[in-house]
Amino acid sequence: MPLLNSLSAPAVHPDASHCVVSVTRPDFTADSSTGQLWRVPLAPGGRPRRLTRGFRDTLPRYSADGSSLGFLRAAPGEPAQLYVLGAGIAEPVQLTDAPLGVSWFEFSPNGTGVVFSSRVPQDGRYGTMDGVGPGAEDPRLITTLKYRMNGVGYTGDKPVQIFHLFLPDLDAEPHIDPRGRAKNDADADSGTGLPEAVQLTFDAADHLRPVFSADGSSILFTSSSEQDVSLASDVFSIAPDGTGLARLTNHDPGNPLTVSDPVQSANGLWLFYLGQELSATGTDFVARNTALYAAPAGDPTAVRRLTDPETVDLSDGTIVPHLAAEALVFNRTRGAGELLAVDPRGGVEVLASGPLVIEAAGSADGVVVVSYTDPRSAGDLAVVEHGGLRTVTDFSEVLRRETRVALPVEETHPSGDGYPVHGWLALPEGPGPHPVLLNIHGGPFSQYGWGYFDETQVYTRAGYAVLMCNPRGSAGYGQAHGRSIKEAMGTHDLADILGFVDGTLAAHPELDGSRMGIMGGSYGGYLTAWTIAHDHRFAAAVVERGFLDPLSFIGSADIGWFFSAGYTGTDPAAVLAQSPMACVDAVRTPTFVVHSEEDLRCPVEQAQRYYTALKLRSVPTEMLLFPGENHELSRSGTPWHRRRRFEHLLAWWSRWLPTPQNPAPEQAREPEPARA
């Protein structure tokens, strides 16, 4: 796990000689994600070098002239603050001291100012009043449906607001806090030494991803009303002094959008943003692909959609301005992540594709640099050249050298009705026959793909063949594919995963079809629980952070007020016909229930009630609960908890599907820590 480097979007220097990227990794010593900035030359033969040595340095960005490099720095146990490095300055200068940290920033085009976003706590909450801890705060009066978010908690009492500040003179004498006699001197400087940050927005809603217009005269951002039951949002602009707030988008009420990532083209003539249609209800989000929209900067009402949401899904990544008027965007398709260049008239060019996932990009002086992952790399950088990629880093070299990387094999097999189901098989070392673990992804509008996946590597190293597929309901295969399980969960998706299993077993005699397990998280937990109530071929199951009862999900989950209705409908009989809790009597597969105590996306009551139901029916079951973690445990939880999760999962599989590498408890010696 400490070898799993994750990369940020590359900040390309304006002269395109090099870029700067944040490289973060789980650190067991700190029990946290740590990382620093790296300077990567873009010419062939260049050698990356570490640029900063902070605890966790992320989100690097260059000013337009390249004279300043900004980034976010977090100290242990502290929120991230904004820092800047000037040309020839060895030590970064701190610019903010936001109580809840800074989440986003951008330089003004002339390099004199910065816009940033930060959650602003209500007075008396979140440590703003000495001696008043969380348990002593005033009660919260809730009047809206949208008031919590997984990983954030309550949102209405700490909305994301936008701030502007002017950069200080980086060559000036550093601020020194007065001490001793100077501290008592009436003339002593009692300031913080930080530039004054002016708050520009004040509404209770979140104000997201602020960026400057091309000429610096305005700041663009997205926001939606906390009072509105719709999921729709709009693009707004405001001047750097806080005046002139205006809504730039005004979509047809019969076809509202969720919008994000507004940005102007480099020449300032076009406004780009991403949008997801919601239909007239404002909440029909199910399998809605994200498209790119554009409008003349002088007339934002003359908007047009540039990409076809039926076949192109731009939900991963942000918009990157390129050349004079193009936008770089990221399309997820059949397990891959492509990089597209789109012009304001709707011309689309694929700049990079293949068996990999491009996660982010940077552009300067016509040069495009991407961060990507593929079956052999957890994260690296490449320059887009001649219709392909020239890799300029190898941050995964130690990972490949110290661990065996199981490469996935692409498979397509028919479902029960003949529908093609696309996925992958990863094999452990040795001739077999290998026991099989069927993994089911979350979402459901998500996808397995070509990126490096630590789950696959852990299980193949333990002697298991791993199956992963994208059944109907998944993303990357068009909206019809994704919407086919709307109000029909547990139908096509169940048939698809079982058809994929049958087809792969028939094509690979090295697999042991008599020794199989099934596992999944979130929606994958749902489909695992649903499957073991309808099919009894699996020796054991793992139901992790599952969506297990659509009825109780409404009101207990942060998205329950619209998610359940979107996927299972509102007719009570139909909802029960899609509920794993309603058919728990049929389960007889030994089941391991895994959940996080602070999960707001799929609340822990879903796990507790499911576990209790299995226990009362004498199904062999155990429940593993993680304190202090939320829905993102397996992806961004603390390193210790992530490792313990793998160790418990392997112990469960050793009990029901032992292998020579993962022997049954009575055969096992002292267990080795799980490693990816």
N, C-alpha and C positions, 0 to 999 in steps of 0.2 A: 504493500500500500504506500509506503514512503516513496516508491519509485513512480507513482502515478502523477506525473506533471501535467497540470492544466494551464493552458495559455489564454491570455486575453486577446482582444483585437490588437493588431500591431499598429503602433503610431509611427507612420512613415515620415522621416524628416523631409521638409519641403524640397531639398535638393536631391532626394531619392538615393542618397549615398548609403543610408542605413535606416533601420527602424528600431524602435524600443518596444519590448513586450514584457508583460508580467508573467512570471512562471511561478505558480503556486503548487503546493503539495501537502498531503497530510503529514504532520510531524508528531510522532508519538511522545517525544520528550516534552513538547509544549502542549500536547493533546489538543491541537488546533491546526487549522490550515495556515501555513506560513508561506512566504514567498517574497521575491525581490524582482526588480526590473533588470532586464538584460539588454545590452546594446548589440545588435546583430548587423554586421556589414552585409550589403546586398550584392556586392561584386563577387564573382566566383572566387573561392579560396579564402574568403574572410572567416575570421574566427569570432564567435560570440563571446562576450565577456560580461560578467556581472557588473551592473552599474550602481545599484544601491544595496544596502545591507540592513534594511528595516525588518521588523518582525513580519509585517504583511503589507507589501507595497503593490498596489493594483491600479488599473485604469490609466495607463500613461496616455498623455496627449501633448502634442507640440503646438506652440503658437504658430500663427500663419507664417512668420518670418523665421521660425526655427530657433529663436534666441532663448525661449523658455520652454521647459518641459514640466508639465504639471502631472500630479498623480495623487492617489489616495494612500494614506499610511495609517495603519491601525497598530496600536501597541497592545500587549497582552491584556485582555479583559476590557479594552477601551474601544469605542467606536472609531471609525475611520475619519480622518481629517484631511483637508486639502493642503498639499505642499507643492512647492515649485523650485525647480533647479534652473539657475541662470547660466548662461555661457561662461565657462571658466570658473564656476563656483562649485566647490567640492561638497559643501553641506547644503541640504535642502532647507528652504525657509518655510515655516508653517504659516498658513494664511487663515485658518479657521479654528474655532474651538466650539463647534456646535454641540449642544448637550447630547443629542442622539446621533451625531455623526453626519457625514456628507455621503450621499449616494451617487452623485452624478455631477459633472461640471464640463464646461467648455470655455475656451478663450474667445475673446472678441476678435473680429477680423484684424483690427489694428494692433492687437496684442497688449492693450493697456488695461483691459478689464477681464473679469471672469464672471460667468453666471453659474450658479450651482443650486442643487436641490438638497433639502434636509427636512427630516420630520421635526416638527415644532411641538413640544409638549405643552399641554395646558398647565397653567400655574397650579402648583400643588400636587402635580403628578410626575412620576418618573424621576424622582430625585430633585425636583426643582425647589422643594421646601425642606430645609434642614430638619432632621428628626422625624420626618413623615415618610415611613416606608410604604410599600405596596398595600399591606394589610390595613393601614391607617388612613388611606386616601378616602376622599368623599365617594359616595355611591355614584354609579354611572346611570344616567337616565337615557334609555335607548328608545329611539323613535323611528328608526329606519331599518330596512332589511339588510343593508350593507353596513356592517359595523365591525367585522372581524376579518382577519386574513391569516392563513397559515404562515407560520414563521415570523409574523409581525405582532399578532395579538389584536387588541382593540385598535381601530384606525381613526375613529372620529375624534379622539382626544389627542391625537398626534399626527395631523395631516401633513403630507409632503408639501412644503412651500418653496418658493423660488427666491433666491437672493442674488444680489449683484455687488461686486466689490471691485475697486481699482487696485491694480498691482502696486505694491510698494517699490521703492528704490532698492533693488537687491544688492547694490553696492554700499548702501548706507551702513552705519555702525549698528550692530545687533542690539536689540533691546535687552537691558539688564534689570532684573527685578531688584528694587532697593532693599537693602538689608541693614541691620544694625542701626547706627545713628541716622543713616540716610533714610531709613524706613520711617523714622519719626520726624523727619524734616518736612515742614509744611510745603516746601517747594519741590519735594521729591516727585518724580514721575510715578503716578500710581496706575498708569495704563497697562495694557497687556502686551503692547508691542505689535498686536495684530491689526491689519487694516480693517476699517469699519465695513461691515457687511450690511447692506440695506435690504430689508425684506420687501418683496414686490407684490406678493399675493397673500391673501388673508382668508379666503373662503375655507369652509370646513372640508372641502373635497381635496383629493390628491392632485397635485400639479406636476406632471411627469415629463422627463427628458427635455429640459429647456435647452434650446440652441439659438445662436444668433442668426439673424438674416445675413445674407451675403455682404450687405453694406454696413452691418452693425447697428442699424437704426432701430431694430426691434428684436424681441426675443420670442421664439415660437415654442409652444408646448401643447400638451393635450390634457384635458380634464373632463370630468363628468360630475353630475350632481349626486351627492350622497343621498338626497331625498328621492331621487328618481328610481322607480322599480325597473327601469330599462337598463340594459348593459351598454347602451349607446354612449359615445363620447365625441368630442369635437376638438378641432385645432383652434388655438387662440394665439393672439399676439399681444405683447405689452412692451412699452418702451423701457430702456434700461433704468430710467428714473422712476418707474412705477406708474406712469400715466398712459392713457390711450389704450386701455384694455379693450380688445375686440375679438369677437368670434369670427373666424375665417371660413368655417365650414357650416353649411346649413342644409343637410341632406334631406331628401324627401321623407317626411314622417312615415310614409308607407313602406319605406325601405331604409331603416336606420342602420348605422354602422358603428362598430367599435373601431376607433382609429388610434394610431400610434406612430411614433417616430417621425414627426414632421421635420423637413429639412429643405432648404432652398438649394437649387443647383448652383454650381460655382460661379456662373455668370449672373446669378440673381434673377433670372427671367422666369424660373419655374418653381412652384411649390410641389414637393413630393410628400406623400405619406402612405402608410399602410392602412388597409381597411378590411374589415370582416363583416359581411352582411348578416343581419339579424332577423330579417322578415318583419312584418308589421307588428308583431308582438313585442319586439325589442329584446326578447330573451331566447329566441330560437338560435342558439349558438352551435347546435349539434353538427359536427363535421362540416363546418363552414371554412373553406380555404381562405387564406389571407391573400389579397391582391394589392397591386401597386396602383395608386391614384396620382394624377398630376393635374395642375391648373396653372394658368399664367399667374405670376406673382402679383400682377396688378388687378386681376379679376379672379379671386379664388372660387367664385361661384361657377365659373366655366370649367368645372372639373370633368375629367374623363378617366375611365378605368383603363389601365395599360396592359394588364395581364388577365388571362382567363382563369377565374377561380375554379372552374371545373377540372382543369388539368394542371394548374400551377399553384403551389402552396408556398407562400413566403412568410410563414409564421415563425421561422427560426432566424434570428439575427436582426440587425438594424439596417437602415438605408445608409449607404456610403456614397457621397457625391464623388463623381469621377469625370475627368476632363471638364469641358465647359458646361455641359448640360445633361450628362448621363447620370443614372443612378445604379449602383451595384446593390443587388439583392440576392437572397439565398433561397433556393427552391429545394424542398424535400420531396424526393421521388423514389419509390421502390427501394428504400433503405439507404439511399445516397443523399448527399447534400451538395447541390450544384451551385456555382456562382454564375449569376446572370448580369449582363449589362443591358439596361433598358433606356431608350431615349424617350423624350416627351411625346413623340408621335406614336409610340407603341412598338417600335422596333426592338426586338429581343435577340441578344447574342449570348450563347453559352460560352463563357470564358474558361470554365474548368468543370470537369465532371469525371465520373469513374467510380471505382469501388472505394470510396472514401467519403467523409463528411466534412465539408468546409464549414467552419463555425463562425468565422469573423474575417474581416478584411480591412485593409487600409490602402489609401491611394494618394499619390503625390507625384506631380510632374509626369503624369501618364503611366507611372509604375504602380502595379497592383501587387500587394503582399497579402497572403492569406494565412490564417492559422487553421489547421485541419487535424483530424484523427483518422486513422485507418486500422486495419487488423493488426498492424505491427507497431503502431505508434499511438501513445496516449495523447500526444499533442506536439506538433512541430510547425515550423514556418516554411513557406515556399513563395517564390516569385512566379507570377503568371507570365509565361513566355511561350510564344509560338503555338498557342492552342493547348499548352500543357503546363506542368508545374516543375520548377527547378527548386529543389529543397535546399534551404540554407541553414538548417539546424538539425541536430539529432539529439534532442533531449531525452529520447527513449532508448538510447544505446545501452545504458546500464540495465534497463528493464529487460531488454531482449537478451543481454548477456547473462543475467543472473536468474532468469526464469524462462521456462519453456513457453513460448507463445503458440497457442493452438489457433490455427488459421481456419476460419469458417468456410464451409463449402456451400455454394448456393444451390437451393433445391426448389422445385415447383411441383406440387402434387394436387390432384383433383379432390374437391370436397365431395360430399355425398351426392350433390346435384350436378357434379361436373365442373363447378366453378374452380378456376386455378388459384391455389394458395401458395404464396411465395414466402420463402424463408431460408434458414441456414441450419447446417449441421456442423458441430465442432466435435472432433474426436480426441480422446486421450491417447497417450502412447500405448503401444502394444497391439496384438492382433485381435483382441476381443475373445468371446462376446462381451460387450460392454453394457452395463446397466444404463438406463436412459433417464435423463431429467428433462421434462418438458417445461420450458420457461414461458410465461405469458406476460406481455408488457402491460403497463398502465395506460391511462388515457380515458376512454379507449382510443380517442383520436390522436394516436401517437404511432411510433413505429420502431421496430428493431432495424438495425442497419449495419453498415460497414465499419462503423467506428469501433475502436478498442473498447471492450466491455469487461470490466474486472470480474463480474459474476461468471462469465463464461470461462475465464482463465482459472479461477479458483476451483470450479467444479471439474473441469477437465484434468487439472493437476491432481485432483482427488480420485481420478479414475472413472469419471462419468462422461458419457456422451451427452451433449447438450443440444436440444432442439429448440429453435426459436422461429416463429412465423408471424406474419401480419394478416390475421383473419379479417373478414369483413367487419367494418367498424374502425379499422386502423386508418392512419393517414398515409399519404404518399401514393395513392392509387386512384385519386379522383373523389369528388364529393359523393357520387352515387355509392361507391364502395363504402365510404365512411358512414353514410346515412342509412344504410340497409338494415342496421340494428336499432334504429330509432323506434321506440315503443315495441321493440322485438328483441330485447336483450336475451341472450341464452339460446338463440335460434341458429341463425347462420354462423355466428361466431363459434358456437359449440361444434357444429358440423365441420367447420373449417379446420379447427385445431385437431380434431380427431381424424379427419381425412388426411391432414398433413402427417400426423403420426403414422397412420396406416401406410401411406405412400412411401415414407422414408424407411420404415421397417422393411417393406418389400424390396426396396432398392439397395439395402445395405445389410447383408447377412452378418456383418460384424456387430450388429446391434442385438441386444437380448430383449426381445419383446415381452418376455415373461417377468422382467424385473424393471419396472418403470415407476418413476415418481413424477409428480406434477406440482408446480409452484408458481406463484405470481404475487405482485403487489398492486394495491389500489384497484383499478379495474381488473388487473391480473389476479388479485385476491378474489374479486367477485367471480370471475370466470373459473377459477380453481374451485371455489366453494360450490358453484353451480354444477361443474363437471362431476365432482365426486358424489353429488346427489343423483346423477343420471347415468353414470358410467362407473363400473367398479373394477376396472382393469389395473388401477394404479395401486402399488404397494403402500404408498404413503403420500401425504400432501403437506404443503406449506402455504398457509393463507396469511399474507402479510398486508398490514394497513388496508384491509379490505373495505370495499363498498358492499355491505352485506345485507342491509335492510333499508330499501328506499323510503319506507314510511318514517322511520325514526331519523333518517338522514336529514329530512326537512326540519329545520329548526335547530339541529345540533351541529351541522357542518357549516363552514363559512360560505360555501356555495350551494348549500342544500335547498335554499329557497327557489332556485331555478334549475339546478342540475338534475334532480330526480324527475321533475316534470318533463324536462327536455328529453331524457333518455327512456324513462319507463311510462310516461304519460300521467294522466290524472285520474283515470278510471280505477277505483279501488280494486276491483276484481282483476283487471289487467296488470296492475302494479304487483299484486300478490303473485300472479302467474310468472313474474320475472324476478322474484325475490328469493335469494338463497336461504334466508331465515324461514320462509314459508315452506320449504321442502327439506329442512334439516333432518326430519325424521328418516329420510331415505339415505342419509350418510352412514357408511360403515367403514370408510377409509381412515386409518390413523392420521390425525391432523395436528400440525404444529401451528399455533396461532401466534403471530408476531406483530407487535404494535408499539407505537411511541405514545407516551402519556400526554404530550403536548400537541398531538396531531389535531389540527382543526379542520383539515381537508376531509379526512375520514376519521371522525372522532373515536376515541378509545372505547366508547360504549358499544360501538359496532363489534369490536373484538371481544369485549367482555361478555356480551350477550350471546355471541356465537359460541364462544368457548364454554359458557355455562350450559347452553343447549346440548352441545356434544357430550359434556361431562354427565349430564342428567340421563343421557341415552346410552351411557356406557361405551361410547366410542373412545378408543385410546387417544388421548389428547393432552397437550401441554400448552401453556401460554407464557410467552416471553415479553415483558414490558420494559421499555427503556425510559428512564426518567430524563427530563431535560431535553428530549428530542422531539422533533415534529415530523411531518410527512416526508421530509427530505432526508431522513436518517441515512439510507443506503447510499445517497449521493453526496451529502455535505454534512453529515453528522460528525461528532468528534471522532478522531482516529481510534481512540480506545473503544468506543461503542461500535464503530464500524467493524473493527477486528473481532470484538466479542460476538457480534451478530454472525459473522462468518463461522466462528468457532462453534457456536450453538447450532447453526444450520448443518454444518458438517457432522456434528455429533448426532443430530437427528437422522441424517441419512445413513450414518454408520450403523444405526440401530435397525433400520428397515431395509436398507440397500447397501450392505457392507461391500467394500472393495479391498484389494490388497493394499492400496494406498490409503484407504480410509476404513480400517478394519472395525468389526463389531466391538462393542465395549469390552467384552470378556477377552478379546484377542489383542486389544490395543495396548500400546505402551504409553508413556507420557506424551500427550498430544503436542504437536508442533503448532506454533501460531500460524494462522491462515495468512497467505501472502498472494498478492496478485502479480 
